């Protein structure tokens, strides 16, 4: 297997206590974080295998306060934003739609967004306060998201898939840009 020199950048945003840090910790350290620990901004680097190669993923974990800090501190070289909400917190779902996604789109209308629903291990099927898979999937389609994934850090369900999607999305974008440049230059 070849280790790629390619690095992919992603920022993980969403309301506080939706499981962003636990998602990242479970992916990077293979163990979910214990309890709640408030995050301002933390950076992680992890390796993801995709298409037979390894890619480095630079992950920025932003705190969940509705501050514009993530807009000021996010560099423009982020390939993908991962917007998280908790399936057992309908308010976090509304804030993903009404605050986080519009804020990202204000940075760049064509920004790649992956929508991630956390805490699926806590969802009860008949609870009207819980967000369904269909609601998340529809929101992803509405915003032009590149991928929608439901996951559980506690049960380690689909954690790796989230970051494989980050790499796949970034690679697709870079390939598209390469093809445009190739057409323009005629090479």
C-alpha angles and dihedrals in degrees: 000000000000122000108225122221087216117114125197123203124210135172121208114210139167141110122315118275096020092116104260096137092042090052091052095042091050090051097044101036099023088235127089117238117262113246126330121317118180113237128204101175127328130175128212136177123208138164123243126191114221131159091355095305136093120239128190114233117203105205124194115196112203124198116251101242115120091246127133090233091107089055093050096043100038109100117222091242095078107127095195140016116211108206113198134196132168118246089218094053112065091182090062088053091052090048092050088056098037104035117010100045096043090047091053092045088053088059093050126348090210096048113140111245128189115193115215127189113202134194096041087152088068099048118112113204099227100041108113090203091063120087114240127223090247092055091052093046091050091050090051091053092045094054095041091247118180096223142000121209133174114207147168123214091192093055093031090234118163094341094129090045090062092059094039085057089052090055094043092050093049092047092050090051093048091048090051091050091047091052091050092050090046091053093047095049094038093231 
